[in-house]
C-alpha cells in the first residue's frame, strides 16, 4: 500500500484527524483463524519421542502436541504463511535425522521445505528451501496440485492438474548433516490430466510414484482412466514411465502398501463400490478386487475419500473412509515371500467425513473433519474380536461388473465400538451465516456473541462464539451465608498441595480442610469470630491470619504427617486500641498492613520465623485501601517494593529494601480509588508489572522499573461498572491475574502481548483464589458468589473462543429474530436427496427437538432418497438452548430466505419465508409463506403467496415487505389470504441476493453485479436506481457503514468498501418526486452514476457477514466484525489519526525489509492484492509478526522508527485490546 503522507510532513500534520477526509483507512486483524483444513500431517517435528500433528488450512500452519496421559491435544503455536497453501506432506530423510520436515506447495510458485525452529522463545517453522519452479498463482499447469514422497524421504514428486510433473531428489550433506535438494527433474506428458498421485513404499529400491491419469489426446478418442507408474533412476538421475494400465472410470483414490521388508508393496485403488490392489513389479501379477460394504438401509454408491495405513508388530492394516463417513479396516494377506494372496475388509466404526486420518503410535486416531469440529479418538480395540462380517477378495473377480449381489455385501451401522472420543478441537466451518449480538445496557454481564450457522446435514448446528475461556466445574455448593473473600494456603513451603480453604464472612471466618472430603477444621488456630483480610504461608512451617483486629501467627513446629492435626503455636499482634486493620499484603518473608488511622506497618520474619515489626510506621496522606508486596526476585529473600493505594485516587510505590525501608519512590494518579493491587512479573516476560483494579471498573497495568521504582507505559481496560478485585493464578504453567468485576477475567502474556479474557462460567465471582489439590493438580480456581462456593478448572488458555453448539436438523441457511424477542431465533434449514425425519403437511411438531434417533442421525447422517428435498423452520432460544417451535415443509420444498416484518397498516408482526417447490414432473413453484407472531415466543402459519421467481432477499421496509425476486424489487402489503403486491421495479442485474435499507434508500446486492443504490419515492411509489459499482463483483455479503458507504465481500476472498459521492447522494435525497433522477441518461445500460472504491483487501476467505458493532462490554469503540466461510473471524478497525497510519505503514515497511514475511516466499503485496491492488487497508496480522522477531531485530526496527521496543509492542497490543481481543 502506497504511503499517504510524505516523510517531511510536520508532527502537527501527522496528529490531524482522518475523519474529515473523504478517505477511509482500516486496520485488518484476524481474531479467529480459518478452521477449514486442507490436510493434516504428523511427525516428530520437535525432534523428540512424541509425535506432533500439523493442521494445515489455506493460510495457517497449526502445531498440536497430544498428551498421552490426558488424551488432550495441546496447541503449541499457529503461524500465518501469507500465502495460499495447495498441498502439504511430512517426511524424514533416512539416516541420523532427528526431525521431520514439511514439504509445501503454494501460490508463491515455490517448492518449500520447512523445519520447526525451537531455539528461540517462540516456536516457528522456518524455510530451509524455497525453490522457484513456476509463476505465482494457482494454475492447472502449475505443479503442486498434489505432492507426495517415497517412503524413505529420498524424493518428492509434484503433479499439476495437467501435463507437468516435477521430481526433486533429497539428500543429506555428510559434512554438515544438512538437507540438500537437487534441481527438479521433469516427467511431463502432454494432454494428460492427473486426478491424484502417491509415492510407493519400495524400501531402498529406486523410488516409484503412481498416479491416476486420463489421456485426452488418445487417437481413438478413448478417454479412459489409467494407472501410471513413474520410476526415478537414482543412478542415472532420470525419471521414466515404468508402466501404464487401464483402471475403472470411477477410480479416485490411491494409498500405498508398505513395502521393502515390511510388506509386499503396491497400491490400493479406490473405485465406486470396490477397491483394488495393484502392483508395478509384474504386469501379470494378480489384481485383487474387494467390494466396499454398503449400509443395509442405504444403497448409495460408496467411494473411498481418505485413508491411513498403520504398521504394528510386523504387520499393518488400513483404515479407509467412505463418502458416508464409515471406516473400514482392510488387511492384506501375503506369504513369507511377500506374494499377495487376498484382502479382507470389514466395517470398523463411523466418524465424520474427514480430509485426513492420522493414527499415532500412542494409540490415538485424529479425524480432521471436513466440516465442523475436529475429533481426537483413542483406540479401545482394533476390531478383531467383534461380530462384524469379513469380506474376502477370494470371493470376487477383478472388475466391478463381475461382482454380483452388491446388496448382500452390507453391514449395519453401530455406535462407536472400537474408538472412544477423548478430545475435540472446536471448529465453525463452514460458516453459512452469522450475526454479532452486542451486550445491552440492561445486561452488561452478557458478553458480545457471534451467532453462526455452521455445518451441513445432520451435523449442522447453531454455534455461539464468545471471547471467553472454557471452564469445567468440579464443585458447586451452598454456604450458610454470603461470603466476602476466599483463600487457599499450604501449611508448609514444602507442601505440593493446598491444605486449608479459608472463607471470610462479614463478621466471621470459616476454615475448611482440602482433601478427599472438605470438612471444617476445629483446631486450626484461626480467629473465627472476626472477618479475615489476608492469609499467607510464612517461612517454612508457619501461617499468618490477618483479621480486622490483629495478626495471628501460627507456627507448626517439628511438623510431620500426623502433626498437622495438633494445635499450632500461636503468637498475636494487635493494633492500638480502637484502631482496625483495613488492608494487608504479604510474601513468604514479609507482611505489610494498613491501619484505619492511615498508618502503614511493615513486618519481616527472622531466622526463628518470628514476626518482627519495623521500628517506624509511615503515615500515608489518605486512608489505605489496598496494598501489594511484589514477587521475590530469584536469589533474594524479600520483595524490594510495596504498592500502596489510598483513597486520594493514587498509588504509591515504597521501597522495603533494608537500606531505604518505606521510602517513597514514585506516585501514580488514578481516575478512581485502587480497590486492589498486585505487583508481579508475567510468565515469558521478566518485566515487573503493577496490576491495579479500580473502584470504577477500570483495570490498569503499568510497568514498574526494578531499579528506580518508577511507573511507566500504562495501559487500561474497562471491565464493567463494578469495583475490581485481583488475585494471582497459575494456568497452563503461566503466571496469571484473576480480575473479578461484573465479569471474571484472566490476564496472561502471549508472545510479549498481554491479554485479558473473560471466563465462561455460570457465576461471576465476587472473589477467587488458585486451587491446587491431588484431584485438581493444575488450572484450578476456587471462588465465591454470594452464598455459593465453587471449584472449577480452566481448560486451555490457547482457546480464546468459547464455542457452544445447539444441534440443528438440516443444513441451515438463514436466521432472524423479532425485536421484542431478542433471544429467540428463527432458522430455516434445507437438505437435498435425503429422507429427513418425517413426512407430513406444514405444521408445528408436537415433540420438541430431534426425535429419539438424534444420536444415530448425528453420527450416521440421514437415509438417502434421490430427488427428495427436506426443509424446516425452527425457533430456538439461545439462552436456554431449547427448541421453542418446529415447522416441517413438504412437497419437495426448499427454504430460500427468511425475514421478520412489521406490517404497520395492520399492526401485525410476521415472519416471512421464501420457498421453492419442485414437482415430480420437474416444474418449479415459488412461494412466500407468512407466519404471524402470536406472543409467548410463538408463531402460527397464516397463508401462502405464489410468486413467479426465487425470492432470495427479504427485508422489512417502511412498514411493508420488500422482496428481491430474480432481478425485480417488489413491495408487498399483508392481506387476509395472501400478500398483496404494491409496487415493482426491474433492475439491470442478474439475481438479487441481499437487500438492506436506511431511511428511504435501498442497497441491493447482486450475485454478479456488485451493489446498486436505489432511492424510493414514497409519494409516487417509485424505485429509482441511481448509482452502482464500476466493477461487476460476485457479491457474497455486504453491510452498511454509513448512509453513503457500504462494505462487502465477494466469492474470491476479497472485501471492499464502496461509497456514493456526496453530491450524488445529496441530489438523490433532494429530488423528492424523482422527476430528475428518472430522466437521467443511463451509463452503459446501467444507472446514471457510479460508486467509488474506497478500500480493497484480500483475506483468502469468502466473507459471509459484516457487522458494525463493538466487541467490548462497554459498547464503545465500534469496528466492523466479519466472518468467512472457512471459519475466519476478523475485525476491521478504523484508523482515525494520521500519525497511527504513518506508524503502521512504516512498521510494515521495516518488517518486510528485515525479513521475508512469508515462510513460503510469497510476496506480501502481491498476496494481499490478489485480484485488485490493496487499497487503504493496513495488514494488522503482518504488524503482529513484529512480536515474533528476535530482540535484535526488534531493536533495529525501533531505532529506525525512533520508538522503543516496548512502545512498538504497546501500540500493537493496544489496538487489538481496544477494538478486539
N, C-alpha and C positions, 0 to 999 in steps of 0.2 A: 504494500500500500504506500503510495507516494505521500511524503510528508506534506501537511497542510500549512506549515509555517516555516519560515527560514530561520537559520541559526542566529542571525543578528537582530532578531526582534527583542525588544526590551522586556524586562520582567513584568512591568505593568501590563503589557500586551498579553503576556503568557497567562496572567491571572484573570483575564477577562472571561466572561461567561460565553458559552457557545449557544445558549438557548435563544439569544436574539437573532442568530443567523438562520438562514433557511436550510442549513445542512443538519444532518443527524449523524452522530458518531456513537457506535455501540461497542461494547466490550463483551465478547463471546466467551462463556465459561461453561464447561461441562460439569454437571452435578452428578449425573449417573451415567456410567459408560454403557455403550450398547451391549446387550446380553445375547444377541443372536450370533452364535458362534459358527465359524466356517469349519473348523476342525479342532480336535483336541489331541495332544500327543503326550507321552510320558517318557521319563528318562531320569538319569542321575545327573541333573544339571548342577547341583551343588557339589558334586564330587564326593558325596558321602554314600553310606549304605542305603539310605532311604531313597525312595522314588518320589519324584515330583510330577505334577500334572500342569501342562501349559494349555490354557484355554485361549484359542485364537478367535477374535472377532475381526471384522473388516478393518479396524484401525488400532486395535489394542492387543497386547500380549499380557495375560494374567497368569501368575505362577501360584499354584496351590501346593501345600505340603500336607499329605494325610498324616493324621496322628493315630497310629495303630491301637493305642491304649483306649482312646475315647471314640474312635471311628469318625472323628470330625475332620473336615477339610479346613486348613488354616491358610488364609490368603496372605502371601508374603509380600507381593507388590503387584502393581499394574503399570504398564508402560505404553504410552501413546507413540505410535511409529510414524504418524503424519503421512500415511500412505495407505493405499488400498491393497490389503493382502489378498492374494489369489489362492495360494496353496502353501502348506507347511508340512514338514516331516521332522522327526528327530532321528539322529544317527550317531554312531560311535565308530571311530577308526580302530581297526584291530591293532593290538599291541598293548602298550602300557598306558593307554589313555584312561584318565580318571573321571572325565566329564563327558556328558553327551552334548551334542551340538544341535542347533536348529538350522534347517535349510528352508529358505522362504523365497517365494517369487511374488512380485507385486507389480503395481503400475509404474514403479520407478524405472523399469527397464533393466533392473539389475538382478542378478542371481546372488542372494545374500546368505552368508553363513554367520550365525550369531553364537556367542558363548556367554554364559552367565558370569558376570563380574561381581564377586563378593568381597573384594578387597577393601572397599570404602565403607562409609556409614550406611549407604543405601544400596540395596541390590538393584542391578540393572543388567539388561542384555546389551552387549557391545558387539559391533560388527568386526569380524575377522576379515571378511572379504565382501566387497560389493562389486561383482564382476558385471560390467555392462554387456548386454547381448542383444538388446532390441530398443526401439524407440519407446519413450514413455507412453503411458496409457494402456488400455486393455483392448487387444485386437485378436481376431481369430487366428491370425498368422503369428502371433507372439507366443513363443514357448513359455510354459509356466501355468497353463490351464490345469495340468496335473503333474505332480512330481513324485518320484519315489527313488529309493536307494536299494542297492543289493544288500543282502543280509549282513555282510561284513563291513559295510560302510566304505567300500573301495570306489564306488562310482554312483553318480546320481544322474537320472535321466529327466529331462524337461520336455513335455509334449505340449504342442499347441492344438487348437481345435482342428486346424487344417494345415497339412503339409509338413511343417517344421518340427524337428526333434533335435534336441541338443543333449550331449552327454559329457559330463565333467568327471575326470579321474581325480580321486583324492588320495593323498599320501601323507606321510609324516617325515619331516626332516630329522635325520638321525642325530645330527649335532645339536640342534636347538630344541628338538622334540615338539616342534610346532607343526600345525596342519598346513599342508600345501595343496594347491589346486592347479589343475592343468588348463590349457586353453581348451575351449569347447570343441568336441568332435560332432560333426553333423551326421544325422541319419534322416535326411529329408526325402520325402516321397511325394511327388506331385499328385494332385487330385485324390488325396487321402484325407478322410475325416476320422479323427480319433475320439472315441467315447470315454474310454478310461484306460489306465495303464498301471502296472505294478512291477516291482522288482522281484525276481525269484530268489529262493534260497538254494544255492548250488554249492555251498561250502566254499572251498578255496579255488574252485574251477573258474573259468572266465565268467564274469558277470553276465547275466541274461535278464532281459526285460521283456515283458509281454503286454500287448495292447489289443483292445477291440477296435477294429477299424472298418471303414467302408471305402471301397474304391469306386468313386462315382465317374471315373473315366474309363470304365470297362467297355471294351468294343462291343460286346454282346448286350450291353445295357443291363447287365445283371448286377444291381447294386446290393450285393449280399454282404452281410457282416462276416468278418474273418478274424481269426486269432493269429496275430503275427508275433514271432519271437525275434528279438534283436540280441546279438551277442557282441560283447566288447572283447576283442582280442588284445589282451594286455601286452603280449609280446610285440605285435605289430602296431599297437596303438591305433586300432581301426575298428569301426562298427560295421557289422554285416547283418543282413536279414537272414536269419537262420532257417526259418520255415514259416509257412502260412497255411492255414486250414480253415475251411468254411465252418461256421457255427450258426446256431439258431438266430433268427432275426430279432428275437426278444432279448438277446444277451445284453446284460447291463452292468455286471458286477464281476470283479476279479479279486481273489485273495490268494496269497502264496501258500504253498505247503512246505513245512520245514524240510530241509534237505541236508546234504553232507552226511554227517554221522547221526543226525537227529531224525531223519525221515527220508521218504522216497523222493522228495522234491516234486515240482509240478505246480499246477494252479487249479483252483476251483472256479468254475464259470457259473455265475448266477443267471438263470433264464426265467421265462414265465412258467411258473409251476414246477420247475425242476432245476437241479444243479448238476453239473458235470465235472468230473475230474479229467484233466488232460495233462500230458507231459510232452516235453520237447525232445527227449532223448531218443525216442524211436517213433517214426511215423506210424509204424504198425502196432504201437503199444495200445493196450486196451483202453477204451474210453468208457468210464463208468458213469451211469446216469442214475440219479436219485430224485424221486419226486419230493416236492415240498408239501408236507401235510397241510390240509385245509381245516378250517373250523367247521364243526358239524352243522352249525346254523347259518354259515355264510360261505357261499361258493364263489366269492370274488377271486379273480386271478391273483396269485401270490408272486411277489418279486422279492429278491434279497436286496436290501438297500445298504446295509452296512454289516460289518462283522469283525471278529477278532480271533486270532489264533493264540493259544496259550500252551506253553510247554511245561510239563510237570512230571518228575520222576521218570525220566527217559521215555516219556510218551507225550502226546499232545492231543488237543481237541479244539474244535472250532465252536464259537457261539455266533450264529448268524441270525440277523433280524429281518423279518419280513416287513412289507409295507403296511401291515396292520399292527406292528409292534411286537409280534410273537417272536420269542427267542427259540432257536432250535440248536440242539447240540449235535454236532457232526463228528464222527470218528472214522478215520481211515484205517482199515485193517491191511497190514502188509507183512511180508515174510522177513526172515532174518537177512535175506539177500536184497532187501528193500524193494521187492516186487509187490506192487499194489494188488490186492485181491478183491476187496469190496469196500463199501462205505455204509455206515449206519447213520440214521437221522431219527431224532425223537424230539418231542415238544419239551421245552425246558421251563420257561416262565414267560410272562408278558410284561413288558415295560414300555414306557412312552417311546414313540418313534424318535430315533437319535441320528445325529450326524456322525457320531463316533462312539465306539465302545472301547473301554480300556480295562484290562484285567491287571491288577497289581500283584506282585509276589506275596504281599502281606495278606492276600485273601479278600480283596475288595474289587468291586466292579463299579466303574464310573460310567454313567449314562449321560452323555452330552445331548440332552433333549433338543429336538429341533424347535419345539415350541414350549414356552413356559419354563418351569423350574428344572434345574439340572439335579440329578439324583445320584446318591452315593450309596451303594449296596454292599453288604457283606455276604459272602458265600456261607450258607448254612450247611449245604451239601452240594455234591456235583451231579445230582440227578441219576445216580447209578442204581439206587435202591428203591425207586418208585415203581408204580404200575403202568407207566406210560408205554404205549406200544412203540416198538422199534421197527423201522422200515429199513430193509437192506437192499442194496443195489443189485444183488443177485436175482431179484425178482423182476427186474425191469430191463428193457433193451436200451439201445443207445440214443434214440431220438424221442422227442415228446409225443410224436404221432403214434408211436408204438406202445405208449403207456396207457393201458385201458383202465376203466373204472376209477377215474380220479376221485369220484365221490366217496369211494371206500377208503381212500388214503386221507383220513381225517382224524381229528383229535378234539377233545372237549377242553375249553379253557378252564383255568382254575386260579384261585387267589395265589399270591406269591407263596411258593413252597420251598424253593431252593435258595431264595435270596431274602435278606432282611434289610429294610431301609434303615440306614443309620444317620444320614445327613442330607440336607437339602441346600443347594445354592439358589437363593431366590432370584428369579428372572421374570421380566414382564413382557418379553417379546412373544408374539407380535403385538404391538400396541395398535389397536384398531381405532380407538377414540379415547380422549381423555379430557379432564377438566380440573382446574385448580379451585379448591374451596378454601377461602381465607377464613381466619378466625374472626368472629363477630365481637362487637363491643359488649354484648350481653354475656359472652362466654369466652373470656380471654385464656382460659385453660386449654382450649382446643387449639392445637397447632394447625397451621395450614396443611391441607392434604391434597394429594393428586389422585383423583379417581380415574382409573384406566380400565378400559375393556380390553381383555387380553385373552390369548389362547384361541384354540379352534376346537370345533366339535365338542365332545363330551368333556374335554379338559379345559374348556373355556371358563373364565372367571372374571368377576369384578374385583380389581385389586385396589387397595387403599395404601398409597405410599405416603409415609410420614418421615420427616427427618428426625429420627429418634433411634435410640439403641434398644435392641430386643432384650427382654428380661425373661427369666424363668423363676417362678415363685416356688419357694421351699416351705415357708411357714406363714400363716396369717391367723392371728389370734387376738381376742379382745383383752383389754386391760381394765382394771376396776375403775379407772378414771382417766381423764386426758393427761397424757404425759407432755413434758416440756422439752426434755433433752434425753439423749441416749448415748452411751459409750460402751466400748468393749475394751478389755485390758488383759494383759498377761500378768501372772504373779512374779515371774522371773524373766530376766532378759534372755535366758536360755530356752524359754518355752517356745515350742513350734506353733502352738495353737492358743487362741484366746481362752481364758478361764472364767472370767466374770462378765456379765452383762448388767450394766448399771442404768437404771431408769430414774430420772428426776421428775417429780411432780411439783405442783405449785407449793406444797408445804412439806413434802416427804420425799424419801428416796427408797428405791427398791433394788435389791441386789439378787441376781439370779446366776446360777452356775451354767456353764456351757459344756454339754457332754451328750451322752445318749438321751438323757432326759433333762429338760430345763426346769430347775427347781429353785425355790427361794433359799438363800443361804441364811442360816440362823446365826452363825458365828463369824461373819465376815469382818467384824470390827468397824464397819462403816457407821457413820452417823445417819440414822434413818428418819429422824424427826425434823430434818431440815433439808431444803432443796439443795442439790449438788450443782456446782458451777463447772467443775472440771475434775477429771480423773486421769492419773498418769502413773505408769510403771516407772519407778525411780531406781537408779543404781542397778545392783544385781538382783536383790531379793526384797524390794520394797514397793509400796504403793502409797500414793498420797490422794486423799479426797479433799478437794477444796469446796467448801459449802459456804453459805452466806454468813455464818457466824464464826468461821475459823478454818484452820487446816488440820487435818488428821493424818499423821504419818504412821503407816502400818509396816512393820518390819517382820519378815518371815525368816527367823534365824535357823541355821542348820537345816534348811528345807530339803525334804526328800519327798518321795511319792505319797507317803502316808501323812506327813506333817501338814499337808495343805488343809486338813480338817481341824487342826489345832488353832487356837486363837492366836493372832499375831500380837507382837509387842506394839503398843500404841503410844505415840507422843503427840501432844496437842500444841497448837499455836493459836492465839486469839488476838483479834484486833482490839484497839482501845474500846472502852465501854461506849455503847451507843453507836458505834461505827460498824457498818456492814461491808462485806466484800462484794463488789459489783461485777468484777471480771477477772479472768485469770488466763495465764499461758504457761506452758511448761515444756521442758525436754527431759531426757533421761538424767540430766545433771543439774538443771536449773528450774526455778519457779519464779514467776512474777505475778503479782496480784494488784488490782486496783481497788482502792477503798472509797467509800461513799464521801469521805472528806477531801477527795481529789489527790490523796497521797498514793504514790507508786512505791511498792515494797518489793525488793528483789532478794532471792534466796539462792544458795548453792549448797550442794551436799559435800561433806568432807570424805576422807578416806574410810571413816567408820559408818558412812551413809547416814550421818546426822545432818539435819536441815539447819543451815547456818544463815541467819539474816544479815544482809549487808548493812553496815553501820549507819548509813544515811538513807533517808527516804526523800523522794523527789516529789515536790508538789507540782501538779500539772495545772495549766491555765483553765481547764474545763473539767467537767465530770468525765471520768474514764469509762468508756463504753465497751471497748474491745482491746485485746492485747494479742500479740503473737511473738513467740521466740522462733527464730529461723532454724533451719536444719543445721545439725552439727557437721561441719566440714570433715572430710576424711582425714584421720590422723589427729584430730583435735578433740578436746573434752567438752567444749562449750560452744554454743552459738554466739557469734560476735554481735548480733543485732537484736533489738527489741522494737517492735512496731506498736505504737500507742494510738488508739483512736479516741478522740474526745468529742464532746457534744458541741464544740465550736466549729464543726464541719472540717476538721483537719485530721491528718495522721502525721505522727512524728516518729522519726527513726532515731533511737537512742543506742549508744554503744554500751555493751555489757562486757567489754574486754576489761580484764583486771586493771589495766593501766588507765582506763578512762571510763569507769563504770557510771552509767546513767548520764553520760554526756550527750547533749543534743547534737545530732549530725545533720539532719535535714527535716524540712516541713513541707507537706503537700496539702494544698487546699482542695476541698471536695465540694460537690454540689449538694451533698446531704451528709448526715452522720454515718460513720462507718460502723455498721452493726456487727460486722465480723471481719477478722483479719487472719491471713495465713502467709508466712514467709516460707517459701520452698523453691527448690530447683526442680525442673521438669525432666523426665527421662528423655535421653537423646540430646539434651542441651544442658551445658554446665552453667548457664545464666541463672542468676538468682532473681526470683520474682516476688513481688508483694501483691497478693490477691486481696482485693477489697470488695466486700459485699455491703452495699449501702442501703439505707432505710427506704429510699425511693425506688428500689428495684433495679438500680444500675450496678453492673459488675465492672470493676476496674482491674486491669492487670498492668503493672508498671515494673520496670527493671530496677533492681537495687544494685548499685555498684559495690562489689565486695571489698573494695579498699576504702573508699571515701564515705560510703553510706548514702550517697546522693541518689535521688529518684529521677528516672528519665523514661522516654519512649512509652508514654501512657496510651493504652487502648481501652475502649469502653464497649459495653454491650448491654442493651436493655433486656432484662429477663422477665419483667412483669411488674404490675403495680403492688408489690409487696416486698417488705424488707428481706434481704438475702442472708442466709446462714451458710457458712462454709465448713467443709470438713475434708480431711485427707483420705485418699483411697489408693489402692494399688489394683489395677485391672490389666490383664494380659502382660504382667510384669512391668507395667509403666506406672510412674507416679502420676496420680490424677487428682483433680479437685472436684469435690461434690458440692454443687451450689443449689441451695433449696430456696425457691421463691414460690410464685404461683404455679410454676412447674419445677421439676427436679432435673438438673443438668449435670453433665460430667465434662470437665475440661481436661485436655491432654494434648501432647505435642505429636505432630506428624510431619516428619521431614522439616524441622525447624519452623513449622507452621502450627500455631496454637488453634485448636478447635474446641468449641464448647457446644455440646449436643445434648438435647433433652433425652430422657429415658422414657420408654414406653411402659408405663405401669398404671394400674388402676387407681392408685392413690398418689397424690402429690405430697411428698414427705414434709413434715414440719421440722424434723431433724433426723440425721442419719450418721452412721459410722461404718467403718470397714468391719468385716466379719470373717474370721478365719477359724475353721474347726476341722475335725477329722472328716466329717461328712461333706464339708464345703471348704476345700483347701485353697481355693483361689476365686477371685472375682466376686466375692460375697459382699453384700450390703445388708445391714440391719437398720431399720428405720421405724419411725412412728408417724402416725397421722391420727390426730385426736386421740381416741382410746383404742386404736388399732396398732398392734405390733406385727411387723412383717419382716421376713428374711427372704432375699432373692439374689440372683446372680445376674451379671451382665454376660450376654452370650459372646459377642465379638465387638471390639472397637472398630474393626475394619468395615463392618456393615453399618453404614451411616443411614441407610434407609430401612425403616421397619415396614415390612410389607404384609398386609393382612389380605387374605383371599376369601371371597364369597363365591362358591361354585354356581355356575350358570348351566342351563340345559344345552343350548346350541351355541353356534358361533355368534357373538354379539356384534352389532354394527353401530347403533346409536343409543344414546340415553339422554334423559332430560328430567326435570322436576318442576313442580309448581312452586311459586314463590312463597305461598302460605305453608307449604310442607317441605322445607329445605332438606330434610333428612331422608325423604322417600324418593327414590329414583326409579323411573320407568325405563325399561330396557327392551329393545326389540332384538330378537335373535332368529337366525335362519341357518339351515343347512341343506345341502343338496345330496341326492342319492342315498339317503338314509331313511330308516323306518320310523325313527323317533319313539316317543313314549306311547302315545295313544292317538286314535283316530276318531274325532268327534267334531261336531259343529263348534263354531266360535262360542265361547262361553267361559265362565270362571271355573277353574278347577276346584273341586272340593278339598282335596288334600293340599297342604302347603309344603313346598319343597319338592325335591326329587322323589320318585317312587322308591319302593323297597329295594330295587336293584341299583340304587345310586352308586354304591362302590363298584359293582360289576360294570356298569356303564362307564364309570370314570376310568377304570383300568383297561377295559377291552374295547370301548367305543360302542357305537350303535350298530345294529344289524343293517346291512346294506340292502337297498332297494332302488334299482335303476329308475331314473326319470321320476323320482318322488322327492318333493321339497317339503320341508317341515319348518314351521315358524311359530313363534310365541311372543307374547308380551308379558313381562314380569315386572312387578313392583317390589322393590327391596328397600328395607330400612337399613341405612348404612351404620346407624348407631347400635341397634340390636342385632344386626347381621341376619335378620329374619326375612323370609319371603312373605309379603303382605298380600299380594294378589297374583294370579296367573291366568292368562288367556291364551288358548291354543287356536291357531288358524288352520283351516283345512282347504281343500280344493287346490292343492299344489300351490299355495300362496307363499310368496316371499316378501318379507318386510323390507322396504327400501328406505324409509325416512320416518322421522318422529319429531313432534314439536307440541308444546303446550300453547294454548291460545285463549285469551280472554276476549270474548265477543261482547263488546261494550253495549251494543244496541239491545241485546237480550240479557245482559248482566249474567253471563254464563261462562264458566271456565271449563275448557275442554282439552282433551288430548287427541291429537290427530296423527294417524298412522297411514303412510303411503305404502300400498302393496301392489304386487304383480302376481297374477294368477295365470297358469299355463294349463290349458285343457289337454285332453288326450289326443286331440287332433293337431296340437301344436300351436293353436292360436293363443294370443296373449290378451288379457284384460287387466285394466288398471283401475285401482280404487283409492279413495281417501276414506278411511274408516274413522268415525268420530266416536269418542268416549267422553261421557260427561262426568265431571267431578261431583261427588255426592257427599263429601266430608268424611272425616274419620279415616283419612288416607285411603279412600276407596274411590273407584270409578265404575261406571256402568256403560255397557255398549249402547250406542244411540242409533246410528244409521250408517249406510254406505253412500258414497258419491262416486259414480263411474266417470272416469276421465279418459282422454284419448292418448296418453303417453305416460312415461315413467315420471313420477313426482319424487325426485331425489332430494329436493331442497324445500323445507317448510319453515316459516317463521311468523310470529305474530307481528302485525303492522297496523298501527292506528286503529286498534280495536277490531281488526279483522284478520283473516288469514291470507298470507302472501305465499304463493306456491310457484316453484320453478318446474315446469313440465317441458322436458326436452329443452328447446331454446325459447320458450314462452314464459313470460311473467304474468301470473294471474292473481287476482284478488277475490276472495270468497267471503261471503257472509253466512251465518248459521241459519238454516231453515228447519222446518219441522220434520221433513222426510229426507233431506239431503242438504249439502252445502250449495249455496247459490252464487254463481259467478257474477261479479260486479264490474270487472274490468280486465283488460288483456293487452299485452304488448309483446311483439316478436322482436327479439334481439338478434344482432348479427354475430351469432356464436354457435357452438356445436351442442353442448349439453350443460345446463346449469347444475352445479353440484353443491353450491352453498350460497346462502343469502344472509346478509347482515344489514341492519338498519340503524340509523341515528337521525332522529327527527323525521323529516320527510325525504331524507337522502337514503338511497338503496345501493348497497355494494354487492355486486353479483360476481361470483367466482365460477369460471367455466373450466371444463375438463381440459380444453386445449387452447383457449383464448384468453388466459390470464384473468384480469379484473376489469369490470365495467362499472362506472359510476352512473347511476340513474337518479334523476330528480322526479319526484312525484308531485304533481299539481292537483291538490285535492279539489279545488274549485271546479276544474274541468275533468277530473278523474283521468289524468293523463300520466303515462310513464314516458319520460324523455331521457334516453341515454345521451350523455353529453361528453364523457371522457373515458378513454380506455388506454390500455398499455400499448407500447410500440411493439414489444416482442410477444409472440404467441407462446405463452408459458403454459406448461401442463400442470395446472394448479392441483395441489393435494389438500391444502387447507389455507385459510387466511383469517386475520383478525384486525380489528380497528385499533389504531394507536391514538389518533385524534380525528377530528371531523374531516380533515383533508388527507389523512395518511393511513395507509394500511400496510400490514406486514403479512407476507405469505410464503409458502414453500411449494416446490414442485417435486415431481416424482423422480427427478435426477439427483436429489440430495442438496438442493440449494435453498437458501432463504433470501428474500429480497424485500425491500421497503419501497413502496410507490407513493408518490404524493401528487395531489392535484394542485396546480399553480393557484396562488391566492386570488389572482384576478379572475380566473375562470370560475373558481369556487364561489366567489362573491357574486359574480354575474348570474350564475345558475340559481342562487337563492333570491336575488332581487327580481328576477323575471317571474312574477307571481302567477301569471296566466300561462306561461310557457310559450307565448307567441314568438318571442325572439329565438329561443333555442330550437323550436320546431323547424324553423325555416333556415337554419344554418346549413351550409353545404357540408355533406359528409366527406370525410377524408379517406380515400382508398376503400370506399364501401363501408366504412365504419362510422364511428362518432366524429363530430367535428373537431374535438380537441383530444390531446394526448396527455397521459400521466408521465411524471418524471421519475426516473430511477434514482433513489437516494442512497440505498445500501445494497450490497450483494456479497454473499459469502457461501462457501461450500462446506457442508458439515458431514457429507457422506452418510446421511440417513434421511429417509423421506420424512419431512415434517408432517405430523398428524394434527397437532393442535398448537395454538398460541393463546396465552392468557396474560393480559396486562394487569398484574396484581402484585401484592407484596408477599414475600416468603417469611417476613418477620412477624413475630407475635404482636408487635406494636402496630402493624398495619402501615408503617412508614416505608419510605424508600421503594417505590414501585419500580418494577422491572418487567421484562417480558419473559415468561417461562414457556418453553416449548418442549414437546415430546416428539420422538421419532419412532418409526415403525419397528426398528430393531431394538427398541428399549432405551434409547438415549433420552436423558432429561438434561436440559441445558437452560441457561439464563442469559438474556441479553440485557446488559446494564448500560444505561445512558451515560455518556461521558459529558459532563456539563461545563467543565473548566478546561481552557486551552492548555494550561500547564500539565494537567493529567494526561492529555492526549500526547503532548510532546514527550513526557516522561516514558510512557509505554511504547511509543514509536521508537524512541532511541534505545530502550531496553531490548526490544525485539531485534533491532539492527545489530546491536553489540553481541547478543546471544548467537545470532547467525554468523557473525564474524568470528566468534570464539570457537565454535564447534559446529559440526554438521547437525542440523536439527533432527532429521530423520535417520534412525539407525539403519534404514534400508536404502539411504542415499537419495531420497526423493527431495526435489526442490520444493521448499515450503510455499513460496509464492505461486508456483505453478499448481501445487496441490490445492491450495485454497481458492485458486482461480480456475477450477477445472473446466468450466464451460464459459464463464464470463469473468473478466478481471475483478478481483475482490475490490470492494469499494466501501470506504468509511467504516470499516469494522476492524477492531483490534483483536488479535487472537490471544485470548486470556490463557488458553491451555499452553501456548508457547511461552508466555510470560512466566508461568508457574514452573517451567523447566529450569528456571534460574535456581530454584530451591534444591535441585538435584546436582548442581555443579559442585566442583571441588572448592575448597576455601580459597585457593589461589585464583581460580577462575572468577569467583565472586568478587574478590578484591580488585582484580584488574578491571572488571566492568564498573565497579563502584568508583574507581579513580577516574575513569573516562567520563562517567556521568556526574562526578562531583557529589556523590552520595556515599554514605557508609553502607556496608553490607546490611547492617541491622535496619537502616532506613528503607532500603530497597525491599527487603523481606517484609517489613512492616506495611509498606504500600500494597504489596501483592496480597498479603493476608487481609488487609483492611477492606479492600474492595470485595473480596469473597465473603467475609463475615458480615459486611454491611448489607449486601444485597442477596447473598446466597447462604451457603453453609459449607 
